[in-house]
Amino acid sequence: MNLTEFIELLEKAASKYLITPRILVKTFNAVKARIEITENIYVQLYFNQISGTSNYVLVGWSRRLFGRDSVGGKWHRHPFENPQVHDITEDGMRVVTPEEFLDEVFEILLREELI
């Protein structure tokens, strides 16, 4: 996937929830975007097309609540129950798109009554 494709996927995924990502930084090879959910909760997504690095994180009250990361194409999850842990189970290592990540985020936010 290239940078343009990632941004298009992100915009499409966000539109499903009637929200708009804000591009914080964009270079020739990488992009960092933020999606504001509430005053204290946001999603931040980073993608680098050269290194194959992706970082998707749900942030609340200035700390990671949940996330999925890929470094060099190897994914792991930071579960909501313990976001400091690297979950390398089969589901934890599953490749996720921005849309799948946002689906997980909104499922968590609703379940935990954070929105």
N, C-alpha and C positions, 0 to 999 in steps of 0.2 A: 504494500500500500504506500502511496506517496502522500505528501503533505496536503495537497488539494483534495484528494479523496478522503483523508481523515477529517478535514474541516467540513466537507459536505456531509459525511456520516454523522458528525457531531451535531451539525445544524438540523439535520433531519430527525435525529434522536430527540433533541431538545424540543423541537416543534410538536412532537407527540404529546408533550406535557405542557404545551403552550408557554414555554420559556425560551429565552434567547441566550446563547453563550456569548460571553464577552472575551474577545481575544486580548490577553494581557501582553504577550510577547510573541512575535513571529519573526523567524529568521529564514534563511534559505533552506534549512534542514529541520527546523523544529518549531513547535507551537505550544504555547501554554494558554489554556482558556479557563474561564471560571463561569459557573452558573449559580447565581444567587437563588437560594430556596427561601430562606427567612433572614431576618436580621442577623442571626447567629449561626446559620447553617448554610453551607455552600458546597458545591462539587467543583473540584479542580482537576483538569485533565491535561496531561503533557504527552506529546508524541514527538519522537525523533526518527526521521525516515532513514538516516544513515546507520545509526547504531542499533535500530530495532527496539529502542526503549519506549515503553508506554507506562505511564503512571496515572492511575485513576484513583481519586481519593474523595471520600465524603468527610468534610470537616465540620465540626460543631464546637462552638465555644473555644476556638483556637487550638483544637487537638484533633487528631485523626480518629474518626469513629469507625471507618470501614474503608477498605481499599483493595485494589488489584494492581499488581505491577508486573511488567515484563522487561527483563534485561537480556538482551541478546536472543530474544524469542522464547525465553523460559519464564512462564507465568507462575505467580503465587498469589494467594489471597491473604488479606489481613481481616479476619472475621470480626464482626461487630461485637461479639461477646468478649473478645480479647484482641484488640487491634495491633498489639505489639508482636503477636505471633505470626510466623510465616507458615501458612497452611499449604502444604505440598501434597495433599491428597489428590486423587484424580479430579475431583470437582474444583479444588483450589488451584490446580495447575491448568484448568480449562481456559482456552483462548476466549476472550470476550470482546465484543464490539462496544463502542460507546453506548449504543442503544441497550444492549444487554446489561451494561453496568448501571445505566440510569433506571432500568426496570428493577434491578436489585436494590438500588438506593431507595426508590419510592416504596418498594415493598417493606423495607426496614423502617423507613420514616412513618409509614402508616401503622405497621405492627407495634412500634414502640411509642406511638401517639406523639410523635415529634412535629407532625403537621396536622 
